Amino acid sequence: MNIFVAGMMMETNAFSAIPCTRDSFVNPMYYRPEHTGPEPEPAAYDQFAYRTFLRLARERGYSAHASLHAFAEPAAPCRQEDYESLRDEILADLRAAMPVDMVLLMLHGAQMAHGYDDCEGDIIEKVRAIVGPDVFIGVELDLHGNVTARMAEASNALVACLLYPHTDFDERGEQLFDIGERFVRGEIRTQNHIQRVPMLGLFYTTLPQMEAVNDAVLAAERQDGVHSVSLMHGFPWADHPEVGAAVVVVAEPGQPDVPGLARDLGRRFFAAREETRSLRKPIDTILDEIAASPAAGPAPGRPYVIADVADNAGGGAGADSTFILRRLIERGIEDAALAMIWDPIAVDFAYQAGVGNRLNLRLGGKTGPFAGLPVDGEATVIALADDIEQEDPAGGLMFGISHAALLRIGGVQVVVNSVRQQVYDPVCLTGLGVDLSAARIIVVKSTQHFYERFAPLAAKVFYCETPGSLTLDFDPARYSRLQRPIWPIDADAAAV
């Protein structure tokens, strides 16, 4: 069997102020093979996302041609010529690898570029044009993708991760590989079925209702003729007609029970829509609750963790909002630490000032109105570092946070860094000397990927709603092309 593997992932926030270019993809998750021969180079097996496909091909004795793998932090739509250049490299590698029996792609599902609402649909269609109608094309997606009819029609199987945080990419990749292998052997046929679910939002699979919906998905996958079921949560900070949640069922063509199965799962998914949204509270409500608790907290030595969910670089936010920091300072909060504010200018000034010295600083609030106003005041440089790496629990890759400074402003220790990045790992605090057991409050700029590493350390986790870029208070004036009605913008939205 001759297998072609490639990957390009970028979650696009159409409302973001952060530009995206080809340079945005050149980071620890970028891999460009030196050749397109049947045995990939060793470095290919270290790459998150498509590494599972390459490993399985090697273990099962198949030839695997590895094209590029590229990932960019979420931001605004990519510059058109840069997206096209990456796409065309993949297509050129595919032509060189022909003939192939299977194409496996690791894509996001919510990638946009100038001139392209649906980069994934564009890539898959162009791959199909090269390989012809009979070659298996399988695509693994992030569950935050906005799945489109083009993606479904041009591919043989769309399979997304089921968990948020995304800790099951490898397992779902193995499932997709098995589907493709059986397809090539002639044991099965496949067809994608999409059931739209009219809602925008985020849905944590660590919560009981969403756990139950995922259990129903796993039960559905055991039915005869059903090869895979995915819940697409959608990425709501985009504006085109296919934005929103969906159920994707990969099944034998013509299975009579598939539409009803997809509708039933869609209704269950829709019924859980409020579970995550109801967790978000204003910062003062959270601080009041913490203040009313015993001084030692419910678990001595374990901090309260507050997630700054609306300023997550992993969703295209600037990671420099000041709403929470400002309230911590104004309320005179002591024993608090916050990570990470993206402010390369402040980091540079801290390095020039040096450890132990004070400087007058303007911090954060630089990327636009969703970042709030800068915080002005005296800061003391507590520590500096340029060798800290966070581990992403979803992919096991290490991400350097580059030059970073720990500043004390009032009673708050603030980690400021020079690479826009969400918080995954406590090392971005402990690596600069923050003692988590001595802190009463830890604020992390992340929506949910922090949970795997921080929840076990926390007395309690709070999700804080601010006017940041990723607010769930969706403003209908920002959208012009959504399919309506859609929850929560329209109260009359209902599952089919």
Sequence and secondary structure as in RCSB ss.txt:
>XXXX:A:sequence
MNIFVAGMMMETNAFSAIPCTRDSFVNPMYYRPEHTGPEPEPAAYDQFAYRTFLRLARERGYSAHASLHAFAEPA
APCRQEDYESLRDEILADLRAAMPVDMVLLMLHGAQMAHGYDDCEGDIIEKVRAIVGPDVFIGVELDLHGNVTAR
MAEASNALVACLLYPHTDFDERGEQLFDIGERFVRGEIRTQNHIQRVPMLGLFYTTLPQMEAVNDAVLAAERQDG
VHSVSLMHGFPWADHPEVGAAVVVVAEPGQPDVPGLARDLGRRFFAAREETRSLRKPIDTILDEIAASPAAGPAP
GRPYVIADVADNAGGGAGADSTFILRRLIERGIEDAALAMIWDPIAVDFAYQAGVGNRLNLRLGGKTGPFAGLPV
DGEATVIALADDIEQEDPAGGLMFGISHAALLRIGGVQVVVNSVRQQVYDPVCLTGLGVDLSAARIIVVKSTQHF
YERFAPLAAKVFYCETPGSLTLDFDPARYSRLQRPIWPIDADAAAV
>XXXX:A:secstr
 EEEEEEEEEEE TT  S B GGGG STT B  S   SS  GGGGGSTTTHHHHHHHHHTT EEEEEEEEEEEEE
S B HHHHHHHHHHHHHHHHHH S SEEEEEE S   BTTBS HHHHHHHHHHHHH TTSEEEEEE TT    HH
HHHH SEEEE   SS   HHHHHHHHHHHHHHHHTTS   EEEEEEE B S   TTSHHHHHHHHHHHHHTTSTT
EEEEEEE    S  STT SEEEEEEE TT TTHHHHHHHHHHHHHHTTHHHHTTEE HHHHHHHHHHS TT SST
T  EEEEEGGG GGGT  S   HHHHHHHHTT  SEEEEEEE HHHHHHHHHH TT EEEEEES  S GGG   E
EEEEEEEEEES  EEE TTT  EEE  SEEEEEETTEEEEEESS      THHHHTTT  GGG SEEEE  SSTT
HHHHGGG SEEEEE  SSTT SS  GGG SS  SS BTT TT    
